[in-house]
């Protein structure tokens, strides 16, 4: 697995212009499926580009 494209939920929120709780809400209905490494949840930006989730 290439980990170069993995970022934390808070980093994803910052890039997408969202609050961290809004990213968590996207994970709950599985619009975004995070990668789990140990106890950390990371988002693959090659699958889920932040610009796709920016507020309109």
LOBA-166557 format. One record per residue (C-alpha): residue number from 1; residue in one letter; x, y, z. Coordinates in steps of 0.001 Angstrom, whole numbers. Example, Ala and Ser with C-alpha at 12.3 -4.5 7.8 and 13.67 -1.06 7.14 Angstrom:
<pts>
{1 'a' {12300 -4500 7800}};
{2 's' {13670 -1060 7140}};
</pts>
This chain:
<pts>
{1 'x' {0 0 0}};
{2 'x' {1318 3429 -929}};
{3 'x' {1054 5651 2122}};
{4 'x' {2192 8837 350}};
{5 'x' {-1421 9836 -330}};
{6 'x' {-2720 9238 3204}};
{7 'x' {-3586 12250 5350}};
{8 'x' {-5312 12662 8696}};
{9 'x' {-8947 13653 9010}};
{10 'x' {-7977 17097 10317}};
{11 'x' {-5607 17678 7375}};
{12 'x' {-8351 16603 4967}};
{13 'x' {-10793 18989 6647}};
{14 'x' {-8337 21862 6278}};
{15 'x' {-7736 21133 2572}};
{16 'x' {-11461 20801 1865}};
{17 'x' {-12401 23914 3845}};
{18 'x' {-14507 21872 6266}};
{19 'x' {-14627 21450 10021}};
{20 'x' {-13307 18102 11355}};
{21 'x' {-16797 17082 12532}};
{22 'x' {-18067 17544 8952}};
{23 'x' {-15479 15037 7704}};
{24 'x' {-16635 12594 10383}};
{25 'x' {-20195 13006 9084}};
{26 'x' {-18985 12049 5586}};
{27 'x' {-17384 8884 6983}};
{28 'x' {-20534 7772 8820}};
{29 'x' {-22691 7270 5668}};
{30 'x' {-19530 5954 3929}};
{31 'x' {-19140 8747 1401}};
{32 'x' {-15506 8489 2493}};
{33 'x' {-14027 5175 3629}};
{34 'x' {-10908 5788 5743}};
{35 'x' {-7851 3545 5857}};
{36 'x' {-7151 2280 9370}};
{37 'x' {-3520 1955 10416}};
{38 'x' {-3361 912 14036}};
{39 'x' {-5761 3179 15879}};
{40 'x' {-5465 5984 13315}};
{41 'x' {-7962 6708 10555}};
{42 'x' {-6432 8222 7433}};
{43 'x' {-7967 9334 4151}};
{44 'x' {-6479 8422 777}};
{45 'x' {-6531 11673 -1205}};
{46 'x' {-6001 9814 -4484}};
{47 'x' {-9436 8159 -3982}};
{48 'x' {-11124 11094 -2235}};
{49 'x' {-9690 14413 -3501}};
{50 'x' {-10469 17244 -1040}};
{51 'x' {-11619 19557 -3851}};
{52 'x' {-14547 17174 -4468}};
{53 'x' {-15790 17799 -909}};
{54 'x' {-15366 21589 -692}};
{55 'x' {-18332 23614 499}};
{56 'x' {-20270 25212 -2309}};
</pts>
